[in-house]
Amino acid sequence: MSTPVSLDTIRLAPKVLLHDHLDGGLRPQTVIDLAADAGYEGLPHQDAETLGSWFREAADSGSLERYLETFAHTVAVMQTADALRRVSAECVEDLAADGVVYAEVRYAPELFQEGGLSLPEIVESVQEGFREGERRAESQGKLIRIGTLLCAMRQNARSAEIAELAVRYRDAEVVGFDIAGPEAGFPPTRNLDAFEYLRQRNAHFTVHAGEAFGLPSIWEAIQHCGAERLGHGVRIVDDIKVDEDGEVHLGRLASYVRDRRIPLEMCPSSNLQTGAAASLAEHPIGLLSRLRFRVTVNTDNRLMSHCTMSSEFAALHETFGYGWADMQWFTVNAMKSSFLGFDDRLAIINDAIKPGYATLMG
């Protein structure tokens, strides 16, 4: 018999996460502890539960200023090697406890230099934390592997420097590159030198596109920059027309994205907070999944969105009726789309994902 679908049983399912920001996933108590260590006095609350609620409410406010303020607090307490190691190790523990078997966690090294750390020191500290987290998870019977994505902030003109850093550390589980930050006014084509460098070195990269900005952002990311995946990509739905009788018409760009199997790193809860969708029922993930785009489900910022991979799947189950077969489809999509080598991707699909879902489907 198939196991009933609930939040608790979804936690047992093997999951794959491609879009998760390190500075958006801290434990509230860790923020408080690190603030005390750093002498940072800017936190709005000193109680972990109250602080966690504040992060969620600020992110839910609909105000971009309040949303960005939340990251000012997390970044402020992550300016030492010890802090970066702790946050990274706890990130892995939390993902493993939620049943994640593979995750690509991203962050922008340039944001953590206020305390004097060099870019290599930042990357090495985070990688040490990730490896420690993997060891802790294994000691608790949870196998998880973490790949790192290094982000460049698209407004800061340091993308070539960060791209070189990603290539330098790619044999240390830095699996790719990303650009993040405001889409409007900062098109991905401002970073063409970085993308050209990455392509010439056979390196992987994804691009935040089609979240706050529309189809031109997606077109530039794919056709000018050569993005292998799209961070969010929800606005691809603007190139799809659905008639009153239900007939669907794909525009040229939507057809290209679907035909080429370009992965969409969709983050449902986060998209509601930033206004990319009005409600979960209206989120493009429903239509895009039905049309069999390469859709993946992700958390984006677990602290700000008060979510986990399991809670995202539970919400999709409740809204769209997705069951174990659908969750396996999303998970295999994500694993196929990861920046790990082919043999490693196949091993996780065959050794962890398929057996895990087979058990749940009965």
C-alpha positions as CSV (number, residue, x, y, z in Angstrom):
1,M,0.0,0.0,0.0
2,S,1.1,3.5,-0.8
3,T,2.1,5.6,2.2
4,P,-0.4,8.5,2.9
5,V,1.0,11.9,1.9
6,S,1.5,14.3,4.8
7,L,4.2,16.7,5.9
8,D,5.7,14.0,8.1
9,T,5.8,11.4,5.4
10,I,7.2,13.9,2.8
11,R,10.1,14.4,5.2
12,L,11.0,10.7,4.5
13,A,11.1,11.2,0.8
14,P,14.5,11.8,-0.8
15,K,14.6,15.4,-2.2
16,V,17.0,17.4,-4.3
17,L,17.4,21.2,-3.9
18,L,19.0,23.4,-6.6
19,H,18.2,26.9,-5.4
20,D,18.9,27.7,-1.8
21,H,20.7,30.8,-0.5
22,L,23.1,30.3,2.4
23,D,22.5,33.7,4.0
24,G,18.7,33.1,3.7
25,G,18.6,29.9,5.7
26,L,20.1,30.6,9.1
27,R,18.6,29.3,12.3
28,P,17.1,32.2,14.3
29,Q,19.1,31.2,17.4
30,T,22.3,31.2,15.4
31,V,21.6,34.7,14.2
32,I,21.3,35.8,17.8
33,D,24.5,33.9,18.9
34,L,26.6,35.2,16.1
35,A,25.3,38.8,16.6
36,A,26.5,38.5,20.3
37,D,29.9,37.2,19.1
38,A,30.3,40.0,16.6
39,G,29.0,42.8,18.9
40,Y,26.2,43.4,16.3
41,E,23.4,45.3,18.0
42,G,21.0,45.8,15.1
43,L,18.7,42.7,15.6
44,P,15.1,43.6,16.1
45,H,14.6,40.8,18.7
46,Q,16.7,38.7,21.0
47,D,14.3,35.7,21.3
48,A,14.7,33.1,18.7
49,E,11.0,32.4,18.1
50,T,10.1,36.1,18.0
51,L,13.1,36.8,15.7
52,G,12.1,33.9,13.3
53,S,8.6,35.4,13.1
54,W,10.0,38.8,12.4
55,F,12.0,37.5,9.5
56,R,9.0,35.8,8.0
57,E,6.7,38.8,8.5
58,A,9.2,41.3,7.1
59,A,9.6,39.1,4.0
60,D,5.8,38.8,3.7
61,S,5.3,42.5,4.0
62,G,5.2,43.2,0.3
63,S,7.9,45.9,0.9
64,L,11.1,45.3,-1.0
65,E,12.9,47.5,1.5
66,R,11.8,45.3,4.5
67,Y,12.6,42.1,2.6
68,L,16.1,43.3,1.9
69,E,16.6,44.5,5.5
70,T,16.3,40.9,6.6
71,F,19.5,40.0,4.7
72,A,21.3,42.9,6.1
73,H,21.0,41.2,9.5
74,T,22.1,37.7,8.4
75,V,25.0,39.0,6.3
76,A,26.1,41.2,9.2
77,V,26.7,38.2,11.4
78,M,28.5,36.1,8.8
79,Q,31.7,38.1,8.5
80,T,34.2,35.7,10.2
81,A,35.5,32.3,9.2
82,D,34.1,30.7,12.3
83,A,30.6,32.2,11.6
84,L,30.7,31.0,8.0
85,R,31.7,27.5,9.1
86,R,29.0,27.3,11.6
87,V,26.2,28.6,9.3
88,S,27.4,26.2,6.5
89,A,27.5,23.1,8.8
90,E,24.1,23.8,10.3
91,C,22.6,24.4,6.8
92,V,23.7,20.8,5.8
93,E,22.3,19.4,9.1
94,D,19.0,21.1,8.6
95,L,18.7,20.0,4.9
96,A,19.6,16.4,5.8
97,A,17.0,16.3,8.6
98,D,14.4,17.3,6.0
99,G,15.3,14.4,3.8
100,V,17.4,16.3,1.2
101,V,20.0,13.9,-0.4
102,Y,21.6,16.5,-2.7
103,A,21.6,20.3,-2.5
104,E,23.3,23.1,-4.4
105,V,23.7,26.0,-1.9
106,R,24.6,29.4,-3.2
107,Y,26.0,32.6,-1.7
108,A,27.9,35.7,-2.8
109,P,31.4,35.7,-1.4
110,E,31.7,39.5,-2.0
111,L,29.1,40.1,0.7
112,F,31.3,38.6,3.5
113,Q,34.4,40.7,3.2
114,E,33.5,43.5,5.7
115,G,35.6,41.8,8.4
116,G,38.7,41.6,6.3
117,L,38.4,38.0,4.9
118,S,39.8,37.4,1.4
119,L,37.6,35.7,-1.2
120,P,39.6,32.4,-1.0
121,E,39.3,32.5,2.9
122,I,35.5,32.9,2.5
123,V,35.2,30.0,0.1
124,E,37.4,27.7,2.1
125,S,35.6,28.4,5.3
126,V,32.2,27.7,3.7
127,Q,33.5,24.5,2.1
128,E,34.9,23.3,5.5
129,G,31.5,23.9,7.1
130,F,29.7,22.0,4.3
131,R,32.1,19.0,4.8
132,E,31.6,19.1,8.5
133,G,27.8,19.2,8.1
134,E,28.0,16.2,5.8
135,R,30.0,14.3,8.5
136,R,27.5,15.2,11.2
137,A,24.6,14.2,9.0
138,E,26.2,10.8,8.2
139,S,26.8,10.2,12.0
140,Q,23.0,10.6,12.3
141,G,22.3,8.1,9.5
142,K,21.6,10.7,6.9
143,L,23.5,10.8,3.6
144,I,23.6,14.1,1.9
145,R,26.0,15.8,-0.6
146,I,26.4,19.5,-1.0
147,G,27.6,21.3,-4.1
148,T,28.3,25.0,-3.9
149,L,27.3,27.8,-6.3
150,L,29.2,31.1,-6.1
151,C,27.1,34.2,-6.8
152,A,28.1,37.5,-8.2
153,M,25.9,40.4,-7.3
154,R,24.8,41.8,-10.7
155,Q,24.9,45.4,-9.5
156,N,28.5,45.3,-8.2
157,A,30.5,44.6,-11.4
158,R,32.6,41.8,-9.8
159,S,31.2,38.9,-11.8
160,A,34.5,38.1,-13.7
161,E,36.4,37.9,-10.4
162,I,33.8,35.6,-8.9
163,A,33.7,33.4,-12.0
164,E,37.4,32.9,-11.8
165,L,37.0,32.0,-8.1
166,A,34.3,29.4,-9.0
167,V,36.7,27.8,-11.6
168,R,39.6,27.9,-9.1
169,Y,37.6,25.9,-6.6
170,R,35.6,23.6,-8.8
171,D,37.6,20.5,-7.7
172,A,36.6,21.3,-4.1
173,E,32.8,20.8,-4.7
174,V,32.2,24.4,-6.1
175,V,30.0,23.1,-8.9
176,G,29.0,26.4,-10.6
177,F,28.3,30.1,-10.8
178,D,25.3,32.3,-10.6
179,I,24.4,36.0,-10.8
180,A,21.9,37.3,-8.2
181,G,20.6,40.7,-7.1
182,P,18.1,43.1,-8.8
183,E,17.1,42.1,-12.3
184,A,15.5,45.5,-13.3
185,G,18.2,47.8,-14.5
186,F,21.0,45.2,-14.3
187,P,20.5,42.8,-17.2
188,P,22.6,39.6,-17.3
189,T,24.3,40.9,-20.5
190,R,26.3,43.3,-18.2
191,N,28.3,40.1,-17.2
192,L,29.1,38.7,-20.6
193,D,32.8,38.6,-19.9
194,A,32.2,36.3,-16.9
195,F,29.9,33.9,-18.9
196,E,32.4,33.8,-21.8
197,Y,35.2,32.9,-19.4
198,L,33.1,30.2,-17.8
199,R,32.1,28.6,-21.2
200,Q,35.7,28.6,-22.3
201,R,36.6,26.7,-19.2
202,N,33.8,24.2,-19.5
203,A,32.3,25.5,-16.2
204,H,28.6,25.4,-15.2
205,F,26.3,28.4,-14.5
206,T,22.8,29.3,-13.8
207,V,21.3,32.8,-13.9
208,H,18.6,34.5,-11.8
209,A,16.1,35.5,-14.5
210,G,12.3,35.8,-15.0
211,E,11.5,36.5,-11.4
212,A,11.1,40.3,-10.9
213,F,11.6,41.0,-14.6
214,G,9.9,39.5,-17.6
215,L,10.7,37.6,-20.8
216,P,13.6,39.9,-21.9
217,S,15.5,38.8,-18.8
218,I,15.0,35.1,-19.7
219,W,15.8,35.6,-23.4
220,E,19.1,37.4,-22.5
221,A,20.1,34.8,-19.9
222,I,19.7,32.0,-22.4
223,Q,20.6,33.5,-25.8
224,H,23.3,36.0,-24.8
225,C,24.7,34.5,-21.7
226,G,24.2,30.8,-22.4
227,A,22.5,29.9,-19.1
228,E,22.1,26.2,-18.4
229,R,19.4,26.8,-15.9
230,L,17.0,29.7,-15.0
231,G,16.8,30.8,-11.3
232,H,13.0,31.1,-10.8
233,G,12.0,31.6,-14.5
234,V,8.4,32.0,-13.5
235,R,7.7,34.7,-16.1
236,I,8.2,32.3,-19.0
237,V,4.4,31.9,-18.5
238,D,4.0,35.3,-20.1
239,D,4.9,33.6,-23.4
240,I,2.1,31.0,-23.0
241,K,-1.5,31.6,-24.0
242,V,-4.3,29.5,-22.7
243,D,-7.6,29.8,-24.6
244,E,-11.0,29.7,-22.9
245,D,-11.5,26.1,-24.1
246,G,-8.2,25.2,-22.5
247,E,-6.1,24.9,-25.6
248,V,-2.5,26.0,-25.0
249,H,-0.3,28.0,-27.3
250,L,3.5,28.3,-26.6
251,G,5.4,31.3,-27.9
252,R,8.8,30.9,-29.5
253,L,10.8,31.5,-26.3
254,A,8.6,29.2,-24.2
255,S,8.8,26.5,-26.9
256,Y,12.6,26.8,-26.9
257,V,12.9,26.6,-23.1
258,R,10.7,23.5,-23.1
259,D,12.2,21.8,-26.1
260,R,15.8,22.3,-24.9
261,R,14.8,21.1,-21.4
262,I,16.2,24.2,-19.7
263,P,15.6,23.7,-16.0
264,L,13.4,26.1,-14.1
265,E,14.5,26.6,-10.4
266,M,11.0,27.4,-9.1
267,C,10.6,28.6,-5.5
268,P,6.8,28.8,-4.8
269,S,6.7,30.4,-1.3
270,S,9.4,32.9,-2.2
271,N,7.6,33.8,-5.4
272,L,4.5,34.7,-3.4
273,Q,6.5,37.0,-1.1
274,T,8.1,38.9,-4.0
275,G,4.9,39.2,-6.0
276,A,5.9,36.9,-8.8
277,A,2.6,35.0,-8.2
278,A,-0.6,36.2,-6.4
279,S,-1.3,32.8,-4.8
280,L,-0.1,29.3,-4.9
281,A,-3.1,28.2,-6.9
282,E,-2.2,30.8,-9.5
283,H,1.5,30.0,-9.5
284,P,2.8,29.1,-13.0
285,I,4.2,25.9,-11.6
286,G,0.9,24.2,-12.1
287,L,0.6,25.0,-15.8
288,L,4.4,24.5,-16.5
289,S,4.4,21.1,-14.8
290,R,1.3,20.1,-16.8
291,L,3.1,21.1,-20.0
292,R,6.1,19.1,-18.9
293,F,8.7,21.9,-18.7
294,R,11.8,20.9,-16.8
295,V,10.3,22.2,-13.5
296,T,12.2,21.8,-10.1
297,V,11.0,22.8,-6.7
298,N,13.2,24.8,-4.4
299,T,13.2,26.8,-1.1
300,D,15.2,30.0,-2.1
301,N,15.4,31.4,1.5
302,R,14.3,29.0,4.2
303,L,14.5,31.6,7.0
304,M,12.6,34.4,5.3
305,S,10.0,32.1,3.7
306,H,9.7,29.9,6.8
307,C,9.9,26.9,4.6
308,T,11.6,23.6,3.9
309,M,11.6,21.3,0.9
310,S,9.1,19.2,2.7
311,S,6.8,22.1,3.4
312,E,7.0,23.3,-0.2
313,F,6.0,19.8,-1.4
314,A,3.2,19.6,1.2
315,A,1.8,23.0,0.0
316,L,1.9,21.8,-3.6
317,H,0.2,18.5,-2.6
318,E,-2.6,20.5,-0.9
319,T,-3.0,23.0,-3.8
320,F,-2.5,20.8,-6.9
321,G,-3.0,17.3,-5.5
322,Y,0.5,16.2,-6.4
323,G,1.3,12.7,-5.0
324,W,4.5,10.6,-4.7
325,A,4.9,10.1,-8.5
326,D,4.8,13.9,-9.0
327,M,7.3,14.5,-6.2
328,Q,9.6,11.9,-7.7
329,W,9.3,13.6,-11.1
330,F,10.3,17.0,-9.6
331,T,13.1,15.3,-7.7
332,V,14.5,13.4,-10.7
333,N,14.2,16.6,-12.8
334,A,16.3,18.4,-10.2
335,M,18.9,15.7,-10.0
336,K,19.2,15.5,-13.8
337,S,19.7,19.3,-13.8
338,S,22.3,19.5,-11.1
339,F,25.9,20.5,-11.9
340,L,27.4,17.2,-10.6
341,G,29.0,14.9,-13.1
342,F,26.9,12.4,-15.0
343,D,27.9,9.3,-13.1
344,D,27.3,11.0,-9.7
345,R,23.8,12.2,-10.8
346,L,22.9,8.8,-12.0
347,A,24.1,7.2,-8.8
348,I,22.0,9.4,-6.6
349,I,18.9,8.8,-8.8
350,N,19.3,5.0,-8.8
351,D,20.7,4.5,-5.3
352,A,18.7,7.1,-3.3
353,I,15.8,8.7,-5.2
354,K,14.1,5.8,-7.0
355,P,14.4,3.3,-4.0
356,G,13.1,6.0,-1.6
357,Y,10.0,6.7,-3.6
358,A,9.4,3.0,-4.5
359,T,9.1,2.4,-0.7
360,L,6.6,5.3,-0.3
361,M,4.6,4.3,-3.3
362,G,4.3,0.7,-2.0
